[in-house]
Amino acid sequence: MELERLRPTVLRGTFHAYELAALTAAARYVVESSPADVPEESIGQLTHLLADYDEQVRKLSAPGT
């Protein structure tokens, strides 16, 4: 994994597929199991992040890309 700071609040990450898969799986686990100690706002942020991720994966899988 490599992280690069582009601006104070913008980072660029380069991941191996298995690293990104592990992070995504962990996020999905938290969203689906919703442990009581995880704030609802955090669950909402992860849900939104996963929806964005899924959309980007669909774009990568689309013909002609």
Phi and psi restraints in degrees (range 20) as a CNS / XPLOR table:
assign (resid 1 and name C) (resid 2 and name N)
       (resid 2 and name CA) (resid 2 and name C) 1.0 -136.6 20.0 2
assign (resid 2 and name N) (resid 2 and name CA)
       (resid 2 and name C) (resid 3 and name N) 1.0 132.7 20.0 2
assign (resid 2 and name C) (resid 3 and name N)
       (resid 3 and name CA) (resid 3 and name C) 1.0 -118.3 20.0 2
assign (resid 3 and name N) (resid 3 and name CA)
       (resid 3 and name C) (resid 4 and name N) 1.0 141.4 20.0 2
assign (resid 3 and name C) (resid 4 and name N)
       (resid 4 and name CA) (resid 4 and name C) 1.0 -132.3 20.0 2
assign (resid 4 and name N) (resid 4 and name CA)
       (resid 4 and name C) (resid 5 and name N) 1.0 130.8 20.0 2
assign (resid 4 and name C) (resid 5 and name N)
       (resid 5 and name CA) (resid 5 and name C) 1.0 -88.1 20.0 2
assign (resid 5 and name N) (resid 5 and name CA)
       (resid 5 and name C) (resid 6 and name N) 1.0 116.9 20.0 2
assign (resid 5 and name C) (resid 6 and name N)
       (resid 6 and name CA) (resid 6 and name C) 1.0 -88.8 20.0 2
assign (resid 6 and name N) (resid 6 and name CA)
       (resid 6 and name C) (resid 7 and name N) 1.0 -40.9 20.0 2
assign (resid 6 and name C) (resid 7 and name N)
       (resid 7 and name CA) (resid 7 and name C) 1.0 -145.4 20.0 2
assign (resid 7 and name N) (resid 7 and name CA)
       (resid 7 and name C) (resid 8 and name N) 1.0 170.5 20.0 2
assign (resid 7 and name C) (resid 8 and name N)
       (resid 8 and name CA) (resid 8 and name C) 1.0 -51.6 20.0 2
assign (resid 8 and name N) (resid 8 and name CA)
       (resid 8 and name C) (resid 9 and name N) 1.0 -36.8 20.0 2
assign (resid 8 and name C) (resid 9 and name N)
       (resid 9 and name CA) (resid 9 and name C) 1.0 -115.4 20.0 2
assign (resid 9 and name N) (resid 9 and name CA)
       (resid 9 and name C) (resid 10 and name N) 1.0 14.8 20.0 2
assign (resid 9 and name C) (resid 10 and name N)
       (resid 10 and name CA) (resid 10 and name C) 1.0 -125.0 20.0 2
assign (resid 10 and name N) (resid 10 and name CA)
       (resid 10 and name C) (resid 11 and name N) 1.0 122.6 20.0 2
assign (resid 10 and name C) (resid 11 and name N)
       (resid 11 and name CA) (resid 11 and name C) 1.0 -118.5 20.0 2
assign (resid 11 and name N) (resid 11 and name CA)
       (resid 11 and name C) (resid 12 and name N) 1.0 152.2 20.0 2
assign (resid 11 and name C) (resid 12 and name N)
       (resid 12 and name CA) (resid 12 and name C) 1.0 -116.7 20.0 2
assign (resid 12 and name N) (resid 12 and name CA)
       (resid 12 and name C) (resid 13 and name N) 1.0 129.2 20.0 2
assign (resid 12 and name C) (resid 13 and name N)
       (resid 13 and name CA) (resid 13 and name C) 1.0 -115.2 20.0 2
assign (resid 13 and name N) (resid 13 and name CA)
       (resid 13 and name C) (resid 14 and name N) 1.0 139.5 20.0 2
assign (resid 13 and name C) (resid 14 and name N)
       (resid 14 and name CA) (resid 14 and name C) 1.0 -118.2 20.0 2
assign (resid 14 and name N) (resid 14 and name CA)
       (resid 14 and name C) (resid 15 and name N) 1.0 120.7 20.0 2
assign (resid 14 and name C) (resid 15 and name N)
       (resid 15 and name CA) (resid 15 and name C) 1.0 -126.4 20.0 2
assign (resid 15 and name N) (resid 15 and name CA)
       (resid 15 and name C) (resid 16 and name N) 1.0 150.6 20.0 2
assign (resid 15 and name C) (resid 16 and name N)
       (resid 16 and name CA) (resid 16 and name C) 1.0 -74.0 20.0 2
assign (resid 16 and name N) (resid 16 and name CA)
       (resid 16 and name C) (resid 17 and name N) 1.0 154.1 20.0 2
assign (resid 16 and name C) (resid 17 and name N)
       (resid 17 and name CA) (resid 17 and name C) 1.0 -56.1 20.0 2
assign (resid 17 and name N) (resid 17 and name CA)
       (resid 17 and name C) (resid 18 and name N) 1.0 -40.2 20.0 2
assign (resid 17 and name C) (resid 18 and name N)
       (resid 18 and name CA) (resid 18 and name C) 1.0 -68.5 20.0 2
assign (resid 18 and name N) (resid 18 and name CA)
       (resid 18 and name C) (resid 19 and name N) 1.0 -31.4 20.0 2
assign (resid 18 and name C) (resid 19 and name N)
       (resid 19 and name CA) (resid 19 and name C) 1.0 -67.5 20.0 2
assign (resid 19 and name N) (resid 19 and name CA)
       (resid 19 and name C) (resid 20 and name N) 1.0 -45.4 20.0 2
assign (resid 19 and name C) (resid 20 and name N)
       (resid 20 and name CA) (resid 20 and name C) 1.0 -65.8 20.0 2
assign (resid 20 and name N) (resid 20 and name CA)
       (resid 20 and name C) (resid 21 and name N) 1.0 -37.8 20.0 2
assign (resid 20 and name C) (resid 21 and name N)
       (resid 21 and name CA) (resid 21 and name C) 1.0 -62.6 20.0 2
assign (resid 21 and name N) (resid 21 and name CA)
       (resid 21 and name C) (resid 22 and name N) 1.0 -40.0 20.0 2
assign (resid 21 and name C) (resid 22 and name N)
       (resid 22 and name CA) (resid 22 and name C) 1.0 -65.9 20.0 2
assign (resid 22 and name N) (resid 22 and name CA)
       (resid 22 and name C) (resid 23 and name N) 1.0 -43.4 20.0 2
assign (resid 22 and name C) (resid 23 and name N)
       (resid 23 and name CA) (resid 23 and name C) 1.0 -64.4 20.0 2
assign (resid 23 and name N) (resid 23 and name CA)
       (resid 23 and name C) (resid 24 and name N) 1.0 -41.5 20.0 2
assign (resid 23 and name C) (resid 24 and name N)
       (resid 24 and name CA) (resid 24 and name C) 1.0 -66.4 20.0 2
assign (resid 24 and name N) (resid 24 and name CA)
       (resid 24 and name C) (resid 25 and name N) 1.0 -42.7 20.0 2
assign (resid 24 and name C) (resid 25 and name N)
       (resid 25 and name CA) (resid 25 and name C) 1.0 -62.2 20.0 2
assign (resid 25 and name N) (resid 25 and name CA)
       (resid 25 and name C) (resid 26 and name N) 1.0 -40.6 20.0 2
assign (resid 25 and name C) (resid 26 and name N)
       (resid 26 and name CA) (resid 26 and name C) 1.0 -64.1 20.0 2
assign (resid 26 and name N) (resid 26 and name CA)
       (resid 26 and name C) (resid 27 and name N) 1.0 -42.6 20.0 2
assign (resid 26 and name C) (resid 27 and name N)
       (resid 27 and name CA) (resid 27 and name C) 1.0 -63.4 20.0 2
assign (resid 27 and name N) (resid 27 and name CA)
       (resid 27 and name C) (resid 28 and name N) 1.0 -43.6 20.0 2
assign (resid 27 and name C) (resid 28 and name N)
       (resid 28 and name CA) (resid 28 and name C) 1.0 -62.9 20.0 2
assign (resid 28 and name N) (resid 28 and name CA)
       (resid 28 and name C) (resid 29 and name N) 1.0 -39.1 20.0 2
assign (resid 28 and name C) (resid 29 and name N)
       (resid 29 and name CA) (resid 29 and name C) 1.0 -59.9 20.0 2
assign (resid 29 and name N) (resid 29 and name CA)
       (resid 29 and name C) (resid 30 and name N) 1.0 -47.0 20.0 2
assign (resid 29 and name C) (resid 30 and name N)
       (resid 30 and name CA) (resid 30 and name C) 1.0 -63.3 20.0 2
assign (resid 30 and name N) (resid 30 and name CA)
       (resid 30 and name C) (resid 31 and name N) 1.0 -43.7 20.0 2
assign (resid 30 and name C) (resid 31 and name N)
       (resid 31 and name CA) (resid 31 and name C) 1.0 -64.5 20.0 2
assign (resid 31 and name N) (resid 31 and name CA)
       (resid 31 and name C) (resid 32 and name N) 1.0 -43.8 20.0 2
assign (resid 31 and name C) (resid 32 and name N)
       (resid 32 and name CA) (resid 32 and name C) 1.0 -75.2 20.0 2
assign (resid 32 and name N) (resid 32 and name CA)
       (resid 32 and name C) (resid 33 and name N) 1.0 -33.2 20.0 2
assign (resid 32 and name C) (resid 33 and name N)
       (resid 33 and name CA) (resid 33 and name C) 1.0 -93.5 20.0 2
assign (resid 33 and name N) (resid 33 and name CA)
       (resid 33 and name C) (resid 34 and name N) 1.0 -19.0 20.0 2
assign (resid 33 and name C) (resid 34 and name N)
       (resid 34 and name CA) (resid 34 and name C) 1.0 38.4 20.0 2
assign (resid 34 and name N) (resid 34 and name CA)
       (resid 34 and name C) (resid 35 and name N) 1.0 66.8 20.0 2
assign (resid 34 and name C) (resid 35 and name N)
       (resid 35 and name CA) (resid 35 and name C) 1.0 -55.3 20.0 2
assign (resid 35 and name N) (resid 35 and name CA)
       (resid 35 and name C) (resid 36 and name N) 1.0 145.8 20.0 2
assign (resid 35 and name C) (resid 36 and name N)
       (resid 36 and name CA) (resid 36 and name C) 1.0 -61.6 20.0 2
assign (resid 36 and name N) (resid 36 and name CA)
       (resid 36 and name C) (resid 37 and name N) 1.0 -27.4 20.0 2
assign (resid 36 and name C) (resid 37 and name N)
       (resid 37 and name CA) (resid 37 and name C) 1.0 -85.1 20.0 2
assign (resid 37 and name N) (resid 37 and name CA)
       (resid 37 and name C) (resid 38 and name N) 1.0 0.7 20.0 2
assign (resid 37 and name C) (resid 38 and name N)
       (resid 38 and name CA) (resid 38 and name C) 1.0 -96.4 20.0 2
assign (resid 38 and name N) (resid 38 and name CA)
       (resid 38 and name C) (resid 39 and name N) 1.0 121.5 20.0 2
assign (resid 38 and name C) (resid 39 and name N)
       (resid 39 and name CA) (resid 39 and name C) 1.0 -59.9 20.0 2
assign (resid 39 and name N) (resid 39 and name CA)
       (resid 39 and name C) (resid 40 and name N) 1.0 145.5 20.0 2
assign (resid 39 and name C) (resid 40 and name N)
       (resid 40 and name CA) (resid 40 and name C) 1.0 -58.0 20.0 2
assign (resid 40 and name N) (resid 40 and name CA)
       (resid 40 and name C) (resid 41 and name N) 1.0 -35.5 20.0 2
assign (resid 40 and name C) (resid 41 and name N)
       (resid 41 and name CA) (resid 41 and name C) 1.0 -61.9 20.0 2
assign (resid 41 and name N) (resid 41 and name CA)
       (resid 41 and name C) (resid 42 and name N) 1.0 -39.2 20.0 2
assign (resid 41 and name C) (resid 42 and name N)
       (resid 42 and name CA) (resid 42 and name C) 1.0 -66.8 20.0 2
assign (resid 42 and name N) (resid 42 and name CA)
       (resid 42 and name C) (resid 43 and name N) 1.0 -39.9 20.0 2
assign (resid 42 and name C) (resid 43 and name N)
       (resid 43 and name CA) (resid 43 and name C) 1.0 -61.4 20.0 2
assign (resid 43 and name N) (resid 43 and name CA)
       (resid 43 and name C) (resid 44 and name N) 1.0 -42.7 20.0 2
assign (resid 43 and name C) (resid 44 and name N)
       (resid 44 and name CA) (resid 44 and name C) 1.0 -62.7 20.0 2
assign (resid 44 and name N) (resid 44 and name CA)
       (resid 44 and name C) (resid 45 and name N) 1.0 -41.9 20.0 2
assign (resid 44 and name C) (resid 45 and name N)
       (resid 45 and name CA) (resid 45 and name C) 1.0 -64.6 20.0 2
assign (resid 45 and name N) (resid 45 and name CA)
       (resid 45 and name C) (resid 46 and name N) 1.0 -43.0 20.0 2
assign (resid 45 and name C) (resid 46 and name N)
       (resid 46 and name CA) (resid 46 and name C) 1.0 -64.8 20.0 2
assign (resid 46 and name N) (resid 46 and name CA)
       (resid 46 and name C) (resid 47 and name N) 1.0 -39.5 20.0 2
assign (resid 46 and name C) (resid 47 and name N)
       (resid 47 and name CA) (resid 47 and name C) 1.0 -60.4 20.0 2
assign (resid 47 and name N) (resid 47 and name CA)
       (resid 47 and name C) (resid 48 and name N) 1.0 -44.2 20.0 2
assign (resid 47 and name C) (resid 48 and name N)
       (resid 48 and name CA) (resid 48 and name C) 1.0 -64.9 20.0 2
assign (resid 48 and name N) (resid 48 and name CA)
       (resid 48 and name C) (resid 49 and name N) 1.0 -44.1 20.0 2
assign (resid 48 and name C) (resid 49 and name N)
       (resid 49 and name CA) (resid 49 and name C) 1.0 -60.3 20.0 2
assign (resid 49 and name N) (resid 49 and name CA)
       (resid 49 and name C) (resid 50 and name N) 1.0 -43.2 20.0 2
assign (resid 49 and name C) (resid 50 and name N)
       (resid 50 and name CA) (resid 50 and name C) 1.0 -66.8 20.0 2
assign (resid 50 and name N) (resid 50 and name CA)
       (resid 50 and name C) (resid 51 and name N) 1.0 -36.0 20.0 2
assign (resid 50 and name C) (resid 51 and name N)
       (resid 51 and name CA) (resid 51 and name C) 1.0 -64.4 20.0 2
assign (resid 51 and name N) (resid 51 and name CA)
       (resid 51 and name C) (resid 52 and name N) 1.0 -42.3 20.0 2
assign (resid 51 and name C) (resid 52 and name N)
       (resid 52 and name CA) (resid 52 and name C) 1.0 -63.1 20.0 2
assign (resid 52 and name N) (resid 52 and name CA)
       (resid 52 and name C) (resid 53 and name N) 1.0 -42.9 20.0 2
assign (resid 52 and name C) (resid 53 and name N)
       (resid 53 and name CA) (resid 53 and name C) 1.0 -59.8 20.0 2
assign (resid 53 and name N) (resid 53 and name CA)
       (resid 53 and name C) (resid 54 and name N) 1.0 -48.1 20.0 2
assign (resid 53 and name C) (resid 54 and name N)
       (resid 54 and name CA) (resid 54 and name C) 1.0 -59.9 20.0 2
assign (resid 54 and name N) (resid 54 and name CA)
       (resid 54 and name C) (resid 55 and name N) 1.0 -39.0 20.0 2
assign (resid 54 and name C) (resid 55 and name N)
       (resid 55 and name CA) (resid 55 and name C) 1.0 -64.3 20.0 2
assign (resid 55 and name N) (resid 55 and name CA)
       (resid 55 and name C) (resid 56 and name N) 1.0 -42.4 20.0 2
assign (resid 55 and name C) (resid 56 and name N)
       (resid 56 and name CA) (resid 56 and name C) 1.0 -65.9 20.0 2
assign (resid 56 and name N) (resid 56 and name CA)
       (resid 56 and name C) (resid 57 and name N) 1.0 -37.5 20.0 2
assign (resid 56 and name C) (resid 57 and name N)
       (resid 57 and name CA) (resid 57 and name C) 1.0 -65.0 20.0 2
assign (resid 57 and name N) (resid 57 and name CA)
       (resid 57 and name C) (resid 58 and name N) 1.0 -40.0 20.0 2
assign (resid 57 and name C) (resid 58 and name N)
       (resid 58 and name CA) (resid 58 and name C) 1.0 -61.4 20.0 2
assign (resid 58 and name N) (resid 58 and name CA)
       (resid 58 and name C) (resid 59 and name N) 1.0 -41.0 20.0 2
assign (resid 58 and name C) (resid 59 and name N)
       (resid 59 and name CA) (resid 59 and name C) 1.0 -63.2 20.0 2
assign (resid 59 and name N) (resid 59 and name CA)
       (resid 59 and name C) (resid 60 and name N) 1.0 -40.4 20.0 2
assign (resid 59 and name C) (resid 60 and name N)
       (resid 60 and name CA) (resid 60 and name C) 1.0 -65.1 20.0 2
assign (resid 60 and name N) (resid 60 and name CA)
       (resid 60 and name C) (resid 61 and name N) 1.0 -32.3 20.0 2
assign (resid 60 and name C) (resid 61 and name N)
       (resid 61 and name CA) (resid 61 and name C) 1.0 -85.4 20.0 2
assign (resid 61 and name N) (resid 61 and name CA)
       (resid 61 and name C) (resid 62 and name N) 1.0 -9.8 20.0 2
assign (resid 61 and name C) (resid 62 and name N)
       (resid 62 and name CA) (resid 62 and name C) 1.0 -69.4 20.0 2
assign (resid 62 and name N) (resid 62 and name CA)
       (resid 62 and name C) (resid 63 and name N) 1.0 143.9 20.0 2
assign (resid 62 and name C) (resid 63 and name N)
       (resid 63 and name CA) (resid 63 and name C) 1.0 -58.5 20.0 2
assign (resid 63 and name N) (resid 63 and name CA)
       (resid 63 and name C) (resid 64 and name N) 1.0 142.1 20.0 2
assign (resid 63 and name C) (resid 64 and name N)
       (resid 64 and name CA) (resid 64 and name C) 1.0 86.3 20.0 2
assign (resid 64 and name N) (resid 64 and name CA)
       (resid 64 and name C) (resid 65 and name N) 1.0 6.3 20.0 2
